[in-house]
Amino acid sequence: MEKYTEQGQRLQRFLEVSDFSQRSFATLVGSHQSIISRIKSGQIRPGIDLASRIEAATNGEFKPSDWAAVKSDPATSGVGQ
């Protein structure tokens, strides 16, 4: 399972409910259909600029912080060793 699947699934549902195609949403946020597809599938997360444009296009439904990388547990990440 990909890292960002939950947010991608939320975006998929938003697009369906809002009657957006990937292509039309990508155009709206100044991106490419393939990028939106990869975000929806959980393969990638948008950078801060694209995340901000997604926030604007979704009337705040998706905040840039929603796409933040999952924080690792310092006890298992080697931090401080």
Number of C-alpha atoms within 10 A of each C-alpha: 7 10 14 21 18 15 18 23 15 14 20 20 13 15 17 12 9 11 11 14 14 19 15 15 20 19 12 15 19 12 16 15 16 12 17 23 17 16 21 23 21 18 15 18 23 17 11 14 11 16 20 18 20 24 17 15 14 17 10 12 14 20 17 18 10 15 19 14 10 9 7 10 9 10 9 7 10 9 9 6 6
